[in-house]
Amino acid sequence: MKASRLIAAAALAGSLCLAGCGGGPGSHGGGAAGGLRGDDMGFKAYDVNPQPRDKVKDGGTLRWGINEFPTQWNRNHVDGNLAVAALVSNALLPAPFRSDEKADITPDPNYLLGAEVTDRDPNQVVTYTLNPKAKWSDGKPITWADYQAQWKALNGTNPAFHIVSSTGYQDISDVRRGRDDYSVVVTFSRPFGDWMSLFGPLLPASTNGTPEAYNTAWLNKIPVTAGPFKFKSFDQTAKTITIVRDDGWWGDRAKLDQIIYRASEQDSLVGAFSNGELDITDVGPSAPDYARAKSTPGAAVRQAAGPDFRHFTFNGSSELLKDQRVRQAIQLGINRQAIAQSDLQGLDWPITLLNNHFFMNTQEGYQDNAGPLGAYDPAQAKRLLDAAGWRVAAGGVRQKDGKSLDLRFVVPSGVQISKSEGELAQNMLTQIGVKLTLQAVPSDDFFTRYVIPGNFDITPFAYIGTPFPVSSSYGIYANSPNGQTWNANFGRVGSPEIDAAMNRASQNLDLKQAHADTNVADKLIWQEVNVLPLYQRPQNVAARATLANVGARGFYDLRYQDIGFTR
């Protein structure tokens, strides 16, 4: 279980989840009442072909298609916060808690025997009891020291650690040894309702001990594991990642012998699946891919409602988008309904706009906070651009101080949906005097060389949620402490008021008030124009009909040891 939202270029099966209410003492995570109400709308909470272990064959190789080949495998590093990295490493790394399909959060007994709030006055204290059988692949036991080192690396006090987010960790004042090495006592300086979101994935103290190890030890390497599978190899030429059953695993023995992940550009993955070269791949919100996968003999497209959403990110540090009025104008000049209609038609999915940055349409706590800025209003967009000093020049493109309002719309190559969204937006923005230039970049470089360092004006991708709506999204909208360090805020704009509202939401143990504070933050984000939500993204996963315990998983955390082919 990971606190921060993951980023996905287009279609990825490896998504984490988000929900709205209490999954345990002092937690906002989990609970059917706060989960996605997909079943009420005719959608499955998850679709993984669940089968008992005795119905699954022992042995075999699973061939899994992915659309990216990550280089940074430390998922707590800003460059490693990728859905593809999670899809692979969730089979390899420990997380103390797991979510079921209803977003109920419980300890994973392979790593954690129990956890509870043991004190509230004067401070919130949580005591974890670790499974003493749990160990790293180098033979070292998983102990309180690993938890302490992770807190120190992720609490934000040392900027040399290039972290995704300090959310939750910054609220901890101490992590110490309890009655023995397998007892962890965590003391918070201020209340943190989503405490179950912390320490997953857990990395060893050797990784978190120094900035150098944290930033570089997992570059093109997975040096240590602690799961039902272990790392075997990367093949940079064939673009494959191979993991194999770990016979040193103390839990249920993995059914599969190995999983081979094969990276390719998105537009070739469904073809490889249809040709029998892959056993599973995410088809994402692509109607042609959906239809082709669905018609493949011996296969099925598994679909579920998930806490994932498609959006455009606006780069507020871009010279052309620094002015809030310009960002608001661009937002008003984009017809989101037309883009959603184009993306979702033919997917057996409702075409409904998402008007909240934290909660999905189907989720408790959701309210429409978009207001006038969520509408398609090219007339108002023109007025805002005029007021900002951008005047229509020859050729119809606005200019100011000798510069043209020509924005780069950066997309990963081979992702047709991103290209289509760019072409639609291009035509829309032409009507208000804005030129939008599409720039296709290699999919492996899309995040690490373009999105994360801010090398774009506007870019489309998907955010993959968790069962913790505020803490998982905090880093996306958090203000920079110095105007330079933005971590997971790729829009590079924020405000103290947004931070204050998010902080109130994360600290409030009353769920209803936490929802209210979250929606205060959301209204402010609509004004700031950081992320423009489009729609809640369906999870569409093509899989062999005989493949069990994997697919469109919604909130459900996969048990990789149970994945396999039916007898």
Secondary structure by P-SEA (a helix, b strand, c coil): cccbbbbbccccccccccccccccccccccccccccccccccccccccccccccccccbbbbbbbbccccccccccccccccaaaaacccccccccccccccccccccccccccccccccccbbbbbbbccccccccccccccaaaaaaaaaacccccccccccccccccccccccccccccbbbbbbccccccccccccccccccccccccccccccccccccccccccccccccccbbbbbccccccccccccccbbbbbbccccaaaaaaaaccccbbbbcccaaaaaaaaacccbbbbbbbccccccccccccccccccaaaaaaaaaacaaaaaaaaaccccccccccccccccccccccccccccccccccaaaaaaaaaaacccccccccccccccccccccccccccaaaaaaaaaaaaaaaaacbbbbbbbcccccccccccccccccbbbbbbbbccccccccccccccccccccccccccccccaaaaaaaaaaaacccaaaaaaaaaaaaaaaaaaccccccccccbbbbbcccccccccccccccccccccccc
